[in-house]
Amino acid sequence: MKKMIFAASLVLIITAVYVLGKPYYHTEFAKAEVNEEVVSEAANIDALSVQTSSANVKIVPDTADTITVRATGMIDKKLKGKYRLKTKENGSVLNIKYLTNENTVGIKFGSEKDINIHVTVPKKVYRELAVSTTSGNIEVENISAHNFKSKTTSGEQNIREIETEDALSIHTTSGDVKLTRNSVKFFSIDSTSGNVETEALNCENGKIHITSGTVKMKQSSEFKELDIGTTSGDVEMAFEKNPESLKIDFQGDSGKPSIELQDVMYKDKGKNFAKGIIGNGANALKVKTTSGDLAIR
């Protein structure tokens, strides 16, 4: 009898909590629409800096002579008043931010992860373009700059048809990186566990350092020098046509090489290492892994 009374009382308590708390939870987790826009003159701007916490960022060129920044999407209703789209000119640099009123980047209670920051810029060569997010994705397409920098913690980065006259620098902790049809003088990619994939990357020199992510490259042109280092991630490189000149230097602790190129003259080759040359070896590929394998074809 006592058990029945206890069970009935428990059901009544749970029901009361649900009924009384429903309005609170409905309000607490309700979504609000975000639709903000800021237009800035671009004549004196030669550099952009974009900073968000969890919002996604997309930057594309436009035929207009102004820079337009839009913030759209849905956000927790209780956060709408705390986040604001802000732009500020600092000399020739336009700073774009979508952060809380505290103006800090970081993970907080609630999120603006469903917000998209869309930036359209005039098509010209910029001195620098820098994008930084915590968990938001970064997408940049068809932009020219002397220097390009991007940084995420867990967000993905998709960089397409970028031209840099000096350097392209990408940093991520666990987010994947994809480069497609980019033309750069020098590039560097630093990642902990994110994967890196490149296609038709036209470059002179580059470095890729990864802890546990994989590296996959599809090359339509030759490079002067490329240095790749991984701990446990595999490295795969596919050339559109057999290189005319290439020096290969692979060293793996337990990783194994698989090289399917033609005309390779090996100076030294074993289970976990390979040194070979094609032509005069003017171009160099150096790969060092701990347990990751190397495959070249």
C-alpha positions in Angstrom: 0.0 0.0 0.0 2.8 2.4 0.9 4.6 1.6 -2.3 1.4 2.4 -4.3 1.0 5.7 -2.5 4.7 6.5 -3.1 4.4 5.7 -6.8 1.3 7.8 -7.2 2.9 10.7 -5.4 6.0 10.4 -7.7 3.8 10.5 -10.8 2.0 13.6 -9.5 5.3 15.4 -8.7 6.7 14.6 -12.2 3.5 15.8 -13.9 3.5 19.0 -11.8 7.1 19.7 -12.7 6.4 19.1 -16.4 3.2 21.3 -16.5 4.7 24.1 -14.4 8.1 24.0 -16.2 6.9 23.7 -19.8 6.5 27.5 -20.3 10.0 28.1 -18.9 11.6 25.5 -21.0 9.7 26.6 -24.1 11.0 30.2 -23.5 14.5 29.1 -22.5 15.2 27.0 -25.6 13.1 29.0 -28.1 14.8 30.2 -31.3 14.9 33.7 -32.7 15.7 34.8 -36.2 18.8 36.8 -36.9 19.0 39.1 -40.0 21.6 41.8 -39.8 23.5 43.6 -42.6 26.3 46.1 -42.6 27.7 47.8 -45.7 31.1 49.5 -45.7 33.0 51.5 -48.3 35.8 49.4 -49.8 37.9 52.1 -51.5 40.4 52.5 -48.7 40.3 48.9 -47.4 43.1 46.5 -48.3 42.8 43.9 -45.5 40.0 42.1 -43.7 39.9 40.4 -40.3 36.8 38.2 -39.6 36.3 36.8 -36.1 33.5 34.6 -34.7 32.9 32.0 -32.0 30.6 29.3 -33.5 29.1 31.2 -36.4 30.0 29.9 -39.9 31.9 32.3 -42.2 31.7 32.5 -46.0 33.7 35.1 -48.1 33.1 35.5 -51.8 33.8 38.3 -54.4 31.1 40.6 -55.8 30.8 43.2 -58.6 29.8 45.9 -56.1 32.4 48.5 -54.9 31.3 48.0 -51.3 31.9 45.3 -48.7 28.6 43.8 -47.5 28.4 41.6 -44.3 25.2 39.7 -43.5 24.5 37.7 -40.4 21.5 35.3 -40.9 20.1 32.2 -39.3 18.5 31.1 -36.0 19.9 31.7 -32.5 18.7 30.8 -29.0 16.3 33.5 -28.1 18.0 34.3 -24.8 21.3 35.0 -26.8 20.0 37.2 -29.5 20.5 40.4 -27.5 24.0 39.3 -26.5 25.4 38.8 -30.0 25.9 41.7 -32.4 27.4 42.0 -35.9 30.0 44.7 -35.7 32.4 46.2 -38.3 35.1 48.7 -37.5 37.7 50.3 -39.8 41.2 50.5 -38.4 43.3 52.3 -41.0 43.1 50.2 -44.1 41.8 47.1 -42.2 38.1 46.3 -41.8 37.5 44.3 -38.7 34.3 42.1 -38.8 33.1 40.4 -35.6 30.1 38.4 -34.5 30.7 37.9 -30.8 29.0 38.4 -27.5 28.9 41.8 -25.8 31.9 40.6 -23.8 33.8 40.6 -27.2 35.5 37.3 -26.5 35.9 34.1 -28.4 35.1 30.8 -26.6 32.5 28.2 -25.9 29.7 29.6 -23.8 26.3 28.3 -22.5 24.2 28.4 -25.6 25.6 29.0 -29.1 25.4 30.9 -32.3 26.4 27.8 -34.3 23.3 28.1 -36.7 24.4 31.7 -37.7 26.0 32.3 -41.1 28.3 35.3 -41.7 28.3 36.0 -45.4 30.9 38.5 -46.6 31.0 39.9 -50.2 34.0 41.9 -51.2 35.1 43.7 -54.4 37.3 41.6 -56.6 40.9 43.0 -56.1 44.2 41.9 -54.6 44.0 42.4 -50.8 47.1 42.8 -48.6 45.8 40.3 -46.0 42.7 38.3 -45.3 42.4 36.7 -41.8 39.5 34.5 -40.6 39.2 33.0 -37.1 36.5 30.9 -35.5 36.2 28.4 -32.7 33.8 25.8 -34.0 32.3 27.6 -37.0 33.1 26.5 -40.6 35.1 28.6 -42.9 34.5 28.8 -46.7 36.4 31.2 -48.9 36.2 31.3 -52.7 37.9 33.1 -55.6 39.8 35.7 -53.5 43.2 37.2 -54.2 45.5 38.4 -51.4 49.2 38.7 -50.6 48.6 36.7 -47.4 45.7 34.5 -46.3 45.3 33.2 -42.7 42.6 31.0 -41.2 42.2 29.4 -37.8 39.6 27.1 -36.3 39.4 24.7 -33.4 36.9 22.1 -34.7 35.3 23.9 -37.7 35.9 22.7 -41.2 37.8 24.8 -43.8 37.0 24.8 -47.5 39.3 27.1 -49.5 38.7 27.3 -53.2 40.4 29.2 -56.0 42.5 31.4 -53.7 45.5 33.2 -55.2 48.2 34.4 -52.8 51.3 36.3 -53.8 53.1 35.5 -50.6 51.7 32.9 -48.2 48.6 30.9 -47.2 48.5 29.7 -43.6 45.9 27.4 -42.1 45.7 26.2 -38.5 43.2 23.8 -37.0 42.9 21.4 -34.1 40.4 18.8 -35.2 38.6 20.4 -38.2 39.2 19.0 -41.7 40.8 21.2 -44.4 40.1 21.1 -48.1 42.0 23.1 -50.7 40.7 23.1 -54.3 42.4 24.8 -57.3 44.4 27.3 -55.3 47.5 29.1 -56.6 50.0 30.0 -53.8 53.7 30.9 -53.5 54.0 29.2 -50.1 51.5 27.4 -47.9 51.5 25.9 -44.4 48.9 23.7 -42.7 49.1 22.8 -39.1 46.6 20.3 -37.6 46.3 18.0 -34.7 43.7 15.4 -35.8 42.0 17.0 -38.8 42.3 15.6 -42.3 43.9 17.5 -45.1 42.8 17.2 -48.8 44.1 19.2 -51.7 43.2 19.1 -55.4 45.0 21.0 -58.2 47.2 22.9 -55.7 49.6 25.1 -57.7 52.4 26.0 -55.3 56.2 26.6 -55.1 56.8 25.5 -51.5 54.7 24.1 -48.7 54.6 22.5 -45.3 52.0 20.2 -43.8 52.3 19.0 -40.2 49.6 16.7 -38.7 49.4 14.5 -35.7 46.8 11.9 -36.5 45.0 13.1 -39.6 45.5 11.9 -43.1 46.9 13.9 -46.0 45.5 13.3 -49.5 46.9 15.4 -52.4 46.0 15.4 -56.1 48.7 17.3 -58.0 48.2 18.6 -61.6 51.5 20.5 -61.5 55.0 20.1 -59.9 56.2 22.0 -56.9 59.7 23.1 -55.8 59.7 21.8 -52.3 57.1 20.1 -50.1 57.6 19.0 -46.5 55.0 16.7 -44.9 55.1 15.3 -41.4 52.6 13.1 -39.6 52.5 11.0 -36.5 49.9 8.3 -37.3 48.3 9.7 -40.4 48.9 8.3 -43.9 50.1 10.4 -46.8 48.7 9.8 -50.3 49.9 11.8 -53.3 48.5 11.3 -56.9 50.2 13.1 -59.8 48.1 13.8 -62.9 51.2 12.9 -64.9 54.5 11.4 -64.0 56.8 14.2 -62.7 59.8 15.1 -64.9 61.9 16.1 -61.9 61.4 14.9 -58.3 63.6 13.9 -55.3 61.8 11.7 -52.9 62.9 11.4 -49.3 60.6 9.2 -47.0 61.3 8.2 -43.5 58.9 6.2 -41.4 59.4 4.6 -38.0 56.9 1.9 -38.8 55.2 3.4 -41.8 55.8 1.9 -45.2 56.4 3.5 -48.6 54.5 2.5 -51.8 55.8 4.4 -54.8 54.3 3.7 -58.2 55.9 6.4 -60.3 57.9 5.7 -63.4 61.7 6.3 -63.9 62.5 6.4 -60.2 66.2 5.8 -59.5 66.5 4.7 -55.9 69.5 5.6 -53.8 68.2 3.8 -50.8 65.1 1.8 -50.1 63.8 -0.4 -47.3 60.7 -1.5 -45.4 60.3 1.9 -43.7 62.3 4.3 -45.8 62.9 5.4 -49.4 65.2 7.8 -51.2 64.8 8.1 -54.9 65.1 10.6 -57.8 63.4 11.3 -61.1 65.3 13.4 -63.7 67.6 15.9 -62.1 65.7 16.0 -58.8 65.3 19.8 -58.8 61.9 19.4 -57.0 61.8 17.8 -53.6 59.2 15.9 -51.6 60.1 15.1 -48.0 57.8 13.0 -45.9 58.3 11.9 -42.3 55.9 9.7 -40.4 55.8 7.7 -37.2 53.3 5.0 -38.1 51.7 6.5 -41.2 52.3 5.0 -44.6 53.2 6.9 -47.8 51.6 6.2 -51.2 52.7 8.0 -54.4 51.3 7.3 -57.8 
